[in-house]
Amino acid sequence: MKSALELDLYYGALPGDRRDALLAIRKLIQRIWPSATEDMHYNMPTFHLDGEPMCAIASQKHFMALYVMHYDLLDAFKNDLKIYDRGKSCIRFKRLETTTYDLIDRIVKYIGNQSALSQVIAKPGASRRQTVRS
């Protein structure tokens, strides 16, 4: 219950345009992976699939972001991501445009299906810590 309240508070505190964008991504993830659970982890809404963190969404000071825990899987989208501001495990955007929404849709489907192939699990917001799978 605490996590549900934290999620409500997080989304409720966002400015309208960012709340709408992140809630749209939230609904997208829930539609693609109805068995995924959501909680506040790493101080942001985080989605878990089969008990393992899959991705997180956040509103930062100057942008919104999708964080991918198995960030090595983003290599499959290397060409699509060239036009985006991104970090090792995140895709940053200022507005949720149709092309961004469609790309997030494809990424969320892919990372959920391919997570077993990943060699890493990122911890967003941590100082470059990661777990390497053996």
Buried (B, 14 or more C-beta within 10 A) or exposed (E): EEBEEBBEEBBEEBEEEBBEBBBEBBEBBEEBBEEBEBBBBBEBBBBBBEEEBBBBBBBEEEBBBBBBBBBBBBEBBEEBBEEBEBEBBBBBBEEBEEEBBEBBBEBBBBBBEEBEEBEBBBBBBEEEEBEEEE
